[in-house]
Amino acid sequence: MLDSFIFVVMPYAALALMIFVTPYRYFSNRLTWTAYSTQFLERDKLFWGSVPWHFGILLVLLGHFAGVVCPHGMARLLANQQMLVLLESIGLAAGLLALLGSVMLLLRRINDGTLKRVTFCSDWVLLYLLIMQAATGIYIATFMRWGSVWYLHTAVPYFYSLLSFKPELGYVADFPLIFKLHSAGAFLILALLPFTKLVHLLFWPLAFLRDPPILYRWRSQRGNSRDF
């Protein structure tokens, strides 16, 4: 029952929410399609959280997608032992960067009263989920070595079975609990993505070139104001 919920119900529910909620949010209220940058309120700790997280998560996602998009090419690449060790090391380092960045972003919001007032419940939930996802990924990479190889022969065929609407639980049902938690966390993040600030990841960046400039007005304690 648990396997069916995690590997059948959750992925299709997450996909349905992304397909239907995302365009509705975009066309119903374009102003909410943003990360609501808090750089104006605090920027020092933001650098140490945002930069590691973005670099780490992009490398991790690239590795996951490469196995799905080009499994045969990745299999030939990983057949080389030195390349396998190199890619495993890069993946672990990227996971550590993502974990460090997400923890710093969480501490930044906890320790800054101004940021707390502009932090929604979805922000807290998403940050904790990202930390859990990075932590479980690091655990898998550390204690279940050569995951990039068995990932190609288990998770990748499972993903293709999902796309064909014939999910094959046999590929993933025998995995340990930590792997199932990692999978459930990924599906949950995808499901929540259309409702959170993380939805800006789906925005095509070049579209910002057509947007009009935003006027910011800075008001000092003396009552003077300046436009930016």
Sequence and secondary structure as in RCSB ss.txt:
>XXXX:A:sequence
MLDSFIFVVMPYAALALMIFVTPYRYFSNRLTWTAYSTQFLERDKLFWGSVPWHFGILLVLLGHFAGVVCPHGMA
RLLANQQMLVLLESIGLAAGLLALLGSVMLLLRRINDGTLKRVTFCSDWVLLYLLIMQAATGIYIATFMRWGSVW
YLHTAVPYFYSLLSFKPELGYVADFPLIFKLHSAGAFLILALLPFTKLVHLLFWPLAFLRDPPILYRWRSQRGNS
RDF
>XXXX:A:secstr
 HHHIIIIIHHHHHHHHHHHHHHHHHHH GGGSS    TTT  HHHHHHHHHHHHHHHHHHHHHHHHHH HHHHH
HHHTSHHHHHHHHHHHHHHHHHHHHHHHHHHHHHHH HHHHHT  HHHHHHHHHHHHHHHHHHHHHHHS  HHHH
HHHTHHHHHHHHHTT   GGGTTTS HHHHHHHHHHHHHHHHGGGSGGGGGGS GGGGGGS     EEE TTS E
EE 
